[in-house]
């Protein structure tokens, strides 16, 4: 049994989707970051950086913060969604790190300035809007001739997809990036993704892109 401490954010959804995909039993412990529950001492004992998600594996006693580390741990624990072949394994690692170092943090800044605080910092809005477009173009190029970012569907896709699911907050029209759009829709069809998206609570339908831009 895995104890999952999470909230309705892209980073949180990475892990709930992974747990569903890997068919691991887990218990959800909501951490309402809007009410600053991430600063409670009992949560800080598990996640010293006061960020969700975090897990405690009751089987091993291991507790982990940081979504990328958690995905790697779960993949190793189950032997799923991480290739055994070294070349493919490092491709998955490469794109997981791309998400952790760029696609997540930069889009998080885009949310801050374009979604929550529009009009307060024009320079920052322009900077992060341009960076969002650049990152989507990188992903679109990577998906040329591929269904998924690194061989078969993997933890790299699980890490990237929840951030793409907030394309509206980023001012991104997925029709501009047809390969990303197809990848996005391919992943939406997965029952585990649909279920994991609604953890720890139902927030409504998964955002869907408009028709392909002409």
C-alpha positions in Angstrom: 0.0 0.0 0.0 1.2 3.5 -1.0 0.2 6.6 1.0 -0.1 9.4 -1.6 -0.1 13.0 -0.4 -1.3 15.1 -3.2 -3.4 17.9 -4.7 -5.0 18.8 -8.0 -1.8 20.0 -9.7 0.2 18.7 -12.7 2.9 17.4 -10.4 0.4 15.7 -8.2 -1.4 14.1 -11.2 1.9 12.6 -12.5 1.9 10.3 -9.5 -1.8 9.4 -9.2 -1.7 8.6 -13.0 1.4 6.4 -12.5 -0.2 4.6 -9.5 -3.3 3.9 -11.6 -1.2 2.7 -14.6 0.9 0.5 -12.4 -2.2 -0.9 -10.6 -0.7 -0.3 -7.2 -3.0 0.0 -4.2 -2.8 3.5 -2.7 -4.6 5.7 -0.2 -5.0 9.3 -0.9 -4.3 12.0 1.6 -5.4 15.4 0.2 -3.0 18.3 0.9 -4.9 21.5 0.1 -2.2 23.9 -0.9 -4.7 26.7 -1.2 -5.2 26.4 2.5 -1.4 26.0 3.2 -1.8 22.5 4.4 1.6 21.8 2.9 3.2 23.7 5.8 1.7 21.4 8.5 4.4 19.7 10.5 3.1 16.2 9.8 3.5 16.8 6.0 6.9 18.5 6.4 8.1 15.4 8.1 7.5 13.6 4.8 8.2 16.4 2.3 10.7 18.9 3.8 10.4 21.1 0.8 6.7 21.6 1.5 5.7 20.5 -2.0 3.3 17.9 -3.2 3.3 15.1 -4.2 4.9 12.8 -1.6 4.5 9.1 -0.9 5.1 6.6 1.8 5.5 3.0 0.8 4.2 0.9 3.6 5.8 -2.2 2.2 9.3 -0.7 2.5 9.0 2.2 4.8 10.5 4.5 2.2 9.1 8.0 1.9 9.8 10.3 -1.0 9.1 13.8 -2.2 9.7 15.2 -5.7 7.5 13.8 -8.5 10.4 12.7 -10.7 12.0 10.7 -8.0 8.6 9.1 -7.1 8.0 8.1 -10.7 11.5 6.5 -10.9 10.9 4.7 -7.6 7.5 3.3 -8.7 8.8 2.2 -12.1 11.6 0.3 -10.4 9.3 -1.2 -7.8 6.9 -2.5 -10.5 9.3 -3.1 -13.4 6.8 -1.2 -15.6 6.9 1.9 -17.9 10.7 2.0 -17.8 12.5 0.1 -20.6 15.1 -2.5 -19.8 17.1 -1.7 -22.9 19.8 0.8 -21.9 19.4 3.1 -24.9 15.7 3.4 -24.5 16.0 3.6 -20.7 18.2 6.7 -21.0 15.8 8.3 -23.5 13.1 8.0 -20.9 15.4 9.4 -18.3 16.4 12.3 -20.7 12.8 13.3 -21.3 11.8 12.9 -17.7 14.6 15.3 -16.8 13.5 17.7 -19.6 10.1 17.8 -18.0 11.5 18.3 -14.5 14.0 21.0 -15.6 12.0 22.9 -18.2 8.5 21.9 -19.2 7.3 22.0 -15.6 9.1 24.9 -14.1 8.8 27.2 -17.1 5.1 26.4 -17.5 4.6 26.9 -13.8 5.9 30.5 -14.3 3.6 30.9 -17.3 0.6 30.0 -15.0 1.8 32.5 -12.4 2.0 35.4 -14.8 -0.5 34.7 -17.5 -3.2 32.9 -15.6 -3.1 34.2 -12.0 -1.5 37.6 -12.4 -2.1 38.8 -15.9 -1.4 42.5 -16.5 1.0 42.9 -13.5 4.3 42.2 -15.3 4.2 42.5 -19.1 7.8 41.6 -19.6 7.4 38.4 -17.6 4.2 37.6 -19.5 6.0 37.9 -22.8 9.0 36.0 -21.7 7.2 33.0 -20.4 4.6 33.0 -23.1 7.4 32.7 -25.7 9.1 30.0 -23.6 5.9 28.0 -23.5 5.7 28.1 -27.3 9.3 27.1 -27.6 8.9 24.1 -25.3 5.8 22.9 -27.1 7.7 23.1 -30.3 10.5 21.0 -28.9 8.0 18.4 -27.8 6.2 18.6 -31.2 9.5 18.0 -33.0 10.4 15.1 -30.7 7.1 13.4 -31.5 7.8 13.4 -35.2 7.3 9.7 -36.2 6.6 8.7 -32.6 3.5 7.9 -30.6 5.3 8.6 -27.3 8.3 10.6 -26.3 10.7 7.7 -25.8 9.7 4.3 -27.3 6.6 2.9 -25.7 4.4 4.8 -23.3 6.5 5.5 -20.2 6.9 7.5 -17.0 8.3 10.3 -19.2 4.9 10.7 -20.9 3.2 10.5 -17.5 5.4 13.4 -16.3 4.8 15.6 -19.3 1.2 15.1 -20.0 -0.4 16.7 -16.9 1.5 19.9 -17.7 0.2 19.8 -21.2 -3.3 19.3 -19.8 -3.1 23.0 -18.6 -2.5 24.3 -22.2 -5.4 26.8 -21.7 -3.7 28.4 -18.7 -0.5 28.7 -20.9 -2.3 30.4 -23.8 -1.4 27.5 -26.0 -3.6 26.2 -28.8 -2.7 22.6 -29.3 -3.8 22.8 -32.9 -0.5 24.7 -33.5 1.4 21.6 -32.5 -0.4 18.7 -34.3 1.9 15.9 -33.1 1.6 17.1 -29.5 -2.2 17.3 -30.0 -2.3 13.7 -31.3 -0.1 12.5 -28.4 -2.3 14.3 -25.9 -5.5 12.7 -27.2 -3.8 9.3 -27.4 -3.0 9.6 -23.7 -6.4 11.0 -22.7 -8.0 7.7 -24.0 -6.2 5.7 -21.3 -8.6 4.8 -18.4 -5.8 5.1 -15.8 -5.1 8.7 -17.0 -8.8 9.5 -16.8 -9.0 8.1 -13.2 -5.7 9.5 -12.0 -6.6 13.0 -13.3 -9.4 13.2 -10.8 -7.3 12.5 -7.7 -7.7 13.7 -5.0 -11.1 15.1 -6.2 -13.1 15.5 -9.3 -12.4 18.9 -10.9 -14.5 18.4 -14.1 -13.7 17.2 -17.5 -10.1 16.9 -18.8 -9.4 19.9 -21.1 -9.7 19.0 -24.7 -8.1 20.9 -27.6 -10.0 22.6 -30.3 -9.9 21.4 -33.9 -6.5 21.5 -35.6 -5.5 25.1 -36.6 -5.4 25.8 -40.3 
